[in-house]
Amino acid sequence: MLLRNLRSIAGNYLDAGATRLVLAGVVEQQSERKQLADAMGVDLTVCWLRAELPVIHRRLTRRHDGEPEALQWHLDRSVELDGILSRAAVDDFTIDSTTDSVPDVAASVIRPADWL
């Protein structure tokens, strides 16, 4: 369903003249990357926004305040994903988002994505 919806939405934006599409999510395998690119009808540039695990854990703790089960799941998953993404090498480039502000991280993505 995700790929079907993505195909429709991406097609609508591209038909309307969009030249850049931003898709947020986690891509764990090259096969997933290919499926997403096929669904969107464009080549993908994949950026891994990586942060040090203690920082991720602090962010998750704030995000899931009052949700202990959800917090534990995300904490466990963050450790698992760090290993998966390191081994999978699905990204074209990685940006360290440990300490930079959101605007600084965005600027750091734009340059290697060749959007300027």
N, C-alpha and C positions, 0 to 999 in steps of 0.2 A: 504494500500500500504506500509506503514511504516513497519508493522509486516512481510509482505511478503518479502520485501527487506532485513530486518534484519535477517530473517530466512536463506536466501540465503547467505548473507555476513558472518554471524556467522558460518554457516556450512562450508563455504570455509576455513575460518581461523582455525576452529577446525580440519578439515580434513588435513590441512597442518601442524598440530602439535602445534598450539597455545595452551597455558595452561591458559592464562589469557586474557580476553576481557574487554575493558573499554568502557562503553556506557555513554555518557554525555547527560543530559536532565533533565526534571522535571517529576516526577511520583507523581501524586496527590491522587491516590487511590490504595488500595490493588489489585483491579481487574486489573488495568493497570500493576502493578508489575507482576502479574501472567501471563498476556498476553505476556509481554516482556520475562519473563523466559521461557515460552513455545516456543516462537518464536526462542530464542537463543539456546534452548535445554540444558540449564545449570541452576543451582541454581544461584540466584543473591545475591550479597551483596550490599546493597544500603547505600550510604553515603550521608548525607545532608551537603553540604558545606554552612554553615550559616554565615552570617555577620550581623552586626548591620545595621538597615535600613538607618541611615544617611550616612554610608560608602557606602552602595549599591547605594544610590541616587547620591553620588559624582561620583562613577564609571560610572553609567549610564549617567550622565551629560557629562562626558568626551567622552564616547563611542558614544553618539548621538548628538555631537556638530553640530549645523547647521540643525538639524532635529527635530524641536519643536514638531511636532505631534507624531513622534515615541518616543521621550523622554517622553512626557506626558503619553503615553500608557504604557511604561515600568515602569515609576514611580508608576502609579496606580496599575499595575499588581504586582509589588514587594510587596506592602502592602497587597494586596489580597492573594498572594501566601504565605507570611509569616504566615498568619492565617490558610490557608488551610493545609499547611504542618505541622504546629504545631498540629492541630487536627487529621490529617490523620495517623500520626505515621507510615509512610511507611518505614522509614529508619531503618537500623540496628544500626547505630551509626551516631553521628553528630560531625563535626569538625568546630570549630570557625575559620573562615578565615578573621576575621575583620582586624587583624594587621599583621599576619604572611606573609612572602614572599611565592611565588609560590613553591619553593623547600621545604620550611618548611611545607607548607600545604600538599604537596605530601607525605612527610615523615610521617606526622601525619595520613594520610589515610592508608598507607601501613601496619602499625603495627596492627591496629584493624581489617583490612581486612585479616590478617594472610597471607600476601604475603612474609614474610621473613622466 
